């Protein structure tokens, strides 16, 4: 009965209307004012009678009762701590982050401002935590590899607090242990784990245990712990045994008719090789070049590049013709697959874009010229070798062109003549296209960052200053593109700035240094191949380019040296290796000067206060800047 009476009382007060001016008796009644939970009208909310809410739960609907009235009163709602919770002008409270806030409603009675308040505690509402490995994690990983764990927090029934004595939870922390009971912390030399759950295995095979906790800080001893997962770190297996080709997948059962050569009509078939895990290994070096095919039982099919066949068609094999294509994978565990291929409507090049000029290095291809990147006078271009299947001669240069047909397929065939795609270079810099078998045509395609392009080799030459224009036009003018650039008097490097050391620098260690390299157009250069090419260094074949102490690019007055390294994302990293001479008498603090781009307008000196006994001393600025 009590609950029913209260509900009727609220309904009855709806008719009182505006509450801006009250008679003395009404004003006295208004003094009986408080806030309450609308879902539980009997629950009065005050600064002492607090309400606990949980992140992720249904929103808390707070209402006022002023002299028994719950509507018609003009006023405003406010939260004292919007980080913890917000409140709408309808009194709806939304939890944001663990903490405490005061929710208030302010109104006027006879021009007197009155505020009623209540205290809200925001909690995480978590009573359990679980972790699991992402991807295809099976409880094992290889040395020097990375996997990720993800924690999932769950609330109790109806998201209410089931552990009354627990403090507010502010974060999830991942930890590694040497035992399943999680009593002994794991040595960082064996493995480490980040705040995002990325676990990095060291070089040693061992077993580690992973656990996550919700607690106030990493050092806190109390909190909510997750399940414990054991991880067997195993020695890295030989690459050849890690995967094997298990399936050939045809990507287009209807092959578009194409006339991209002067030797008749052709049809393009694209395929993928999948390993036992379902991974695309078509261009994996272990399996590349091991697919062949025959058309209609006896006619060999041209392998343009891994993932793409080009069928030479007979005059009667036109649009609508259906024929048999037999594809064979000839590597370990060889097998074949026969499919029915239908010849589709003719294709044509719809879009074309000149990507720029690329140079072959020991480790790959680097862009050396486009609209904003320029080659320098004196640059030497090596011959690519004259063979249409060659594109890997060091210091050879190529024009790469992105082309797509009306189906959206990438076009990168070798042997496309000028009659189909006309590529012309003008200017007196020495940059010119090289002939293949006596004519200008595309050669074996080059792939950069996962994309394959039409590839045109350049003639051997030593370059002169001047303007360069490259223009591409397809047959029938279905697509065209142009690029303007130049060969400059000097380097294309605009500036090299050493920003600072990462975590401090120490004698006897290889210290990672932050740097910024920009070209003469003001664009930042970060890709490893582009960085070392711009600075004139040579990769050692293992993703490193060493800089000797007397280099004009980066030099030390005390014999320290630097090197660039290629990280997992393909970006360049700069490392500083201090010489033993940086310490006077082997122990005393000394000053070392590092000079970048010596003898140029961009020259900059950096002063390093060296350190001893493995402890970094204070760095005082003397000239230039310091690391």
Buried (B, 14 or more C-beta within 10 A) or exposed (E): EEEEEBEEEBEEBEEBEEBEEBEEEBBEBBEEBBBBBBEEBEEEBBEEEEBBBBBEBEBBBBBBBBBBBBBBBEBEBBBBBEEBBBBEEEBBBBBBBBBBBBBBBEBBBEEEEBEBBBBBBBBBBBBBBEBEBEEEBEEEBBBEEEBBBBBEBEBBEEBEBEEEEBEBBBBBBBBBBBBEEBEEEBBEEBBBBEEEBBBBBBEEBBBBBBBBBBBBEEEBEEBBBBEBBEBEBBEBEEEEEEBBBBEBEBEBEBBBBBBBBEEEBBBBBBBBBBBEEEEEBBBBEBBBEBBBBBBBEEBEBBBBBBBBBBBBBBEEBEEEBEBEBBBBBEBEEEEEBEBEBBBBEBBBBBBBBBBBBBBBBBBBBBBBBBEEBBBBBEBEBBBBBEEBEBBBBEBBBBBBBBBBBBBEBBBBBBBBBBEBBBBEBEBEBBBBBBEBEEEBBBBBBBBBEEEBBBBBBBBBBEBBBBEBBBBBBBBEEBBEBEBEBBBBEEBBBBBBBBEBBBEEBBBEEEBBBEBEBBBBEEEEBBBBBBBBBBBEBEBEEEBBBBBEBEBBBBBBBBBBBBBBBBEEEBEBBBBBBBBEBBBEEEEEEBBBBBBBBBEBEBEBBBBBBBBBEEEBEEBEEBEBBBB
